[in-house]
Amino acid sequence: MTITIPSRGTTSVQSESRVTSVRSVSRVLRRIPATILAVFLGAIVIVPMLWMVLSSFKTQGEFLSGHFWELPQSWNLDNYVEAWTRGRIAEYFTNTAVTVLPALFVGLLIGAAAGFALQVLVWKGRSAVLLIFLAGIMVPVQMTLLPLFTIYFQTGLTGTLWPLFLTYTADILPLTVFLLATYFRAIPREIFEAATMDGASLIRSFFSIGLPMIRNALFTVGLVQFFFLWNDLLLALTFVNSSDLRTLQVGLLNFAGEYGSLQYGPLFAAICLNVGVMFFVYLLLNQQIQKGLVAGSVKG
Amino acid sequence: MNPLIGDRKTLLILVGPALLVYTAFTLIPIVWSFGYIFTDGNAITGFTFTGIDNFVELFRDAKVRDALFFSLKYGVVMTIGQVTLGFLLSLAYVFLLRRSSSFVRTLVFFPVVLPTVAVALLFQQLFAIAPADGLVNSFVHLLGGDSIDWLGNSTSAFLVLLTMDLWRSMGFYGVLLYAGILDIPEEIIESARIDGSGGLRLVRHIVLPLSMPVLLSALVLSINGTLKVFDSVIALTNGGPGNTTTPLTVYMFQTSFQYGDYGYGSALAFLLTLICLAATIFIVRANRPDMKKVR
């Protein structure tokens, strides 16, 4: 099922005859429930966020004794500096980036290659292999946790970020292969046939023609998987046992307890930093993100 | 002649890496995990064969019953909540907010991309009571009530969890079902309007049946996601108070990594897998006649 979200609404309800003044008044009246609803929906998203940002600038005293609607007395970044350095958010951030981004890159590359071979090339057993990848979408990740933990423990990888990188790469493969194979199906096979006739090897064909032609799809699938990996807690919690290797999410989870649950300013600053990253990504790409997440989930 | 016949070496280069990684880190572990069910012990102490003891234990363990009950309760309530709220939102986007809905959609979708841990910590503070009232209790105060210990009581903790997860996910289901409604041919809606059915009747007789395929996707997605709930519970309540908000996933995690019982943990993971599969099959089966009628 393909889902597209047109940029404009498609209902044309008011296309009746000529608009009299009585009608325009009634139209204004009819817009009132819509306005109230829009304001209400906006408020339930914005108010908690606003409270979070305001709290991140408050001192401990202000938070404990002040009223929630009061603005912080000064807008300095002390809480942020505290969270970033002593709260180790900087380290956690780096740990997440150096596992998630390479896993994303490798997963997309080998996933695209497999999708290409499964959809464009003709060979025995390809439907069986596609089916095997599909099975991976159905089974909860909990089924793989314990054996993986044993493997990493016995090979001595525990204590490094390798377990996370490897698990993340494997985890995004089923959906990546499946979605990218679907996109390869949309490309006319004649293009690849012509390239082969001209003497390009299949590998060359994949890199110079296949990959560039699914650039947009790679980007969309990459975004979906980025959110999935960046926000992961279960795998990070399972495979990370040293405080130096914590990812952003595990670090934040421990932040409240370890750093002193009652240090409100730094806690809110840490939450803000985590939310802020997503906010900027979302601000830049919200159309693609909405499309990608919806299409990715439904196909999965 | 078809020139796109892959030779063995090319295939190995293209499919090999993905298949290797996937087999080593997903397929083999799944089979391996099944093997664990018949053992006792863990990676550090070693394993001993115990036969079907872990299966027997599944039926006797009262904690499994509680966790299973909580998972199902959460799954059913959240699925109904997510799909209903999402459908109402999508109707509002199409029929009430119309062309101006783009901004509202963007805003309401934003929590979907946020890390669950960040949202959960924020909600912990929103619903906090001591040492400082959170936003919610401040409002309760303002209205003249006494502060409520939201997360200290199992019923209200469940409510906070539901509120938080609905807040996080409603934008997603709103956009998903919105896309479904946009796929309905405009002429059908127009002609229904001309025939005099507007408002609720239009929704009941035209929009709802024609959205069935995408509603079904939403249901399957939702029940599968909610039965696997982990992050929100761990970060918001950590299963408490007591173990009243402990789903199967959290109990499996505790059994495996806090008590180091891999065999029993694997049995719990297996139970979870069965339930997810059963729920999906049940929903797809139950809806099949409807889908035929629509198509």
HADDOCK unambig.tbl for C-alpha pairs under 7 A between the chains (distance, minus, plus):
assign (segid A and resid 3 and name CA) (segid B and resid 179 and name CA) 6.26 0.50 0.50
assign (segid A and resid 4 and name CA) (segid B and resid 179 and name CA) 6.44 0.50 0.50
assign (segid A and resid 5 and name CA) (segid B and resid 179 and name CA) 5.77 0.50 0.50
assign (segid A and resid 8 and name CA) (segid B and resid 99 and name CA) 6.25 0.50 0.50
assign (segid A and resid 9 and name CA) (segid B and resid 98 and name CA) 5.97 0.50 0.50
assign (segid A and resid 9 and name CA) (segid B and resid 99 and name CA) 4.84 0.50 0.50
assign (segid A and resid 34 and name CA) (segid B and resid 96 and name CA) 5.55 0.50 0.50
assign (segid A and resid 34 and name CA) (segid B and resid 97 and name CA) 5.53 0.50 0.50
assign (segid A and resid 38 and name CA) (segid B and resid 104 and name CA) 6.46 0.50 0.50
assign (segid A and resid 41 and name CA) (segid B and resid 108 and name CA) 6.93 0.50 0.50
assign (segid A and resid 42 and name CA) (segid B and resid 104 and name CA) 6.72 0.50 0.50
assign (segid A and resid 42 and name CA) (segid B and resid 107 and name CA) 6.69 0.50 0.50
assign (segid A and resid 45 and name CA) (segid B and resid 108 and name CA) 6.49 0.50 0.50
assign (segid A and resid 64 and name CA) (segid B and resid 132 and name CA) 5.36 0.50 0.50
assign (segid A and resid 68 and name CA) (segid B and resid 135 and name CA) 6.72 0.50 0.50
assign (segid A and resid 110 and name CA) (segid B and resid 17 and name CA) 6.17 0.50 0.50
assign (segid A and resid 110 and name CA) (segid B and resid 18 and name CA) 5.25 0.50 0.50
assign (segid A and resid 111 and name CA) (segid B and resid 18 and name CA) 5.93 0.50 0.50
assign (segid A and resid 113 and name CA) (segid B and resid 14 and name CA) 4.95 0.50 0.50
assign (segid A and resid 113 and name CA) (segid B and resid 15 and name CA) 6.32 0.50 0.50
assign (segid A and resid 114 and name CA) (segid B and resid 14 and name CA) 5.55 0.50 0.50
assign (segid A and resid 114 and name CA) (segid B and resid 15 and name CA) 4.33 0.50 0.50
assign (segid A and resid 114 and name CA) (segid B and resid 18 and name CA) 6.34 0.50 0.50
assign (segid A and resid 117 and name CA) (segid B and resid 11 and name CA) 6.79 0.50 0.50
assign (segid A and resid 117 and name CA) (segid B and resid 14 and name CA) 6.26 0.50 0.50
assign (segid A and resid 117 and name CA) (segid B and resid 15 and name CA) 6.38 0.50 0.50
assign (segid A and resid 121 and name CA) (segid B and resid 4 and name CA) 5.19 0.50 0.50
assign (segid A and resid 121 and name CA) (segid B and resid 5 and name CA) 5.77 0.50 0.50
assign (segid A and resid 121 and name CA) (segid B and resid 6 and name CA) 5.89 0.50 0.50
assign (segid A and resid 122 and name CA) (segid B and resid 4 and name CA) 5.98 0.50 0.50
assign (segid A and resid 122 and name CA) (segid B and resid 5 and name CA) 4.77 0.50 0.50
assign (segid A and resid 122 and name CA) (segid B and resid 6 and name CA) 6.19 0.50 0.50
assign (segid A and resid 123 and name CA) (segid B and resid 5 and name CA) 6.14 0.50 0.50
assign (segid A and resid 123 and name CA) (segid B and resid 6 and name CA) 6.10 0.50 0.50
assign (segid A and resid 139 and name CA) (segid B and resid 273 and name CA) 6.20 0.50 0.50
assign (segid A and resid 140 and name CA) (segid B and resid 273 and name CA) 6.03 0.50 0.50
assign (segid A and resid 142 and name CA) (segid B and resid 269 and name CA) 5.64 0.50 0.50
assign (segid A and resid 143 and name CA) (segid B and resid 30 and name CA) 5.54 0.50 0.50
assign (segid A and resid 143 and name CA) (segid B and resid 33 and name CA) 6.12 0.50 0.50
assign (segid A and resid 143 and name CA) (segid B and resid 266 and name CA) 6.80 0.50 0.50
assign (segid A and resid 143 and name CA) (segid B and resid 269 and name CA) 5.42 0.50 0.50
assign (segid A and resid 143 and name CA) (segid B and resid 270 and name CA) 6.63 0.50 0.50
assign (segid A and resid 144 and name CA) (segid B and resid 26 and name CA) 6.27 0.50 0.50
assign (segid A and resid 144 and name CA) (segid B and resid 29 and name CA) 4.94 0.50 0.50
assign (segid A and resid 144 and name CA) (segid B and resid 30 and name CA) 5.30 0.50 0.50
assign (segid A and resid 144 and name CA) (segid B and resid 33 and name CA) 6.53 0.50 0.50
assign (segid A and resid 146 and name CA) (segid B and resid 33 and name CA) 6.77 0.50 0.50
assign (segid A and resid 146 and name CA) (segid B and resid 262 and name CA) 6.66 0.50 0.50
assign (segid A and resid 147 and name CA) (segid B and resid 29 and name CA) 5.21 0.50 0.50
assign (segid A and resid 147 and name CA) (segid B and resid 32 and name CA) 6.28 0.50 0.50
assign (segid A and resid 147 and name CA) (segid B and resid 33 and name CA) 5.93 0.50 0.50
assign (segid A and resid 148 and name CA) (segid B and resid 25 and name CA) 6.96 0.50 0.50
assign (segid A and resid 148 and name CA) (segid B and resid 29 and name CA) 6.38 0.50 0.50
assign (segid A and resid 150 and name CA) (segid B and resid 43 and name CA) 5.22 0.50 0.50
assign (segid A and resid 167 and name CA) (segid B and resid 25 and name CA) 6.45 0.50 0.50
assign (segid A and resid 170 and name CA) (segid B and resid 21 and name CA) 5.77 0.50 0.50
assign (segid A and resid 170 and name CA) (segid B and resid 22 and name CA) 5.13 0.50 0.50
assign (segid A and resid 170 and name CA) (segid B and resid 25 and name CA) 6.03 0.50 0.50
assign (segid A and resid 170 and name CA) (segid B and resid 26 and name CA) 6.74 0.50 0.50
assign (segid A and resid 173 and name CA) (segid B and resid 22 and name CA) 6.89 0.50 0.50
assign (segid A and resid 193 and name CA) (segid B and resid 3 and name CA) 6.07 0.50 0.50
assign (segid A and resid 193 and name CA) (segid B and resid 4 and name CA) 6.49 0.50 0.50
assign (segid A and resid 196 and name CA) (segid B and resid 3 and name CA) 6.54 0.50 0.50
assign (segid A and resid 203 and name CA) (segid B and resid 10 and name CA) 6.81 0.50 0.50
assign (segid A and resid 227 and name CA) (segid B and resid 113 and name CA) 6.59 0.50 0.50
assign (segid A and resid 231 and name CA) (segid B and resid 115 and name CA) 4.77 0.50 0.50
assign (segid A and resid 231 and name CA) (segid B and resid 116 and name CA) 6.93 0.50 0.50
assign (segid A and resid 233 and name CA) (segid B and resid 231 and name CA) 6.18 0.50 0.50
assign (segid A and resid 234 and name CA) (segid B and resid 231 and name CA) 6.90 0.50 0.50
assign (segid A and resid 249 and name CA) (segid B and resid 117 and name CA) 6.16 0.50 0.50
assign (segid A and resid 253 and name CA) (segid B and resid 117 and name CA) 6.41 0.50 0.50
assign (segid A and resid 253 and name CA) (segid B and resid 235 and name CA) 6.54 0.50 0.50
assign (segid A and resid 271 and name CA) (segid B and resid 118 and name CA) 5.35 0.50 0.50
assign (segid A and resid 274 and name CA) (segid B and resid 118 and name CA) 6.73 0.50 0.50
assign (segid A and resid 275 and name CA) (segid B and resid 114 and name CA) 6.18 0.50 0.50
assign (segid A and resid 275 and name CA) (segid B and resid 118 and name CA) 6.81 0.50 0.50
assign (segid A and resid 278 and name CA) (segid B and resid 113 and name CA) 6.75 0.50 0.50
assign (segid A and resid 278 and name CA) (segid B and resid 114 and name CA) 6.31 0.50 0.50
assign (segid A and resid 294 and name CA) (segid B and resid 176 and name CA) 5.78 0.50 0.50
assign (segid A and resid 298 and name CA) (segid B and resid 217 and name CA) 6.37 0.50 0.50
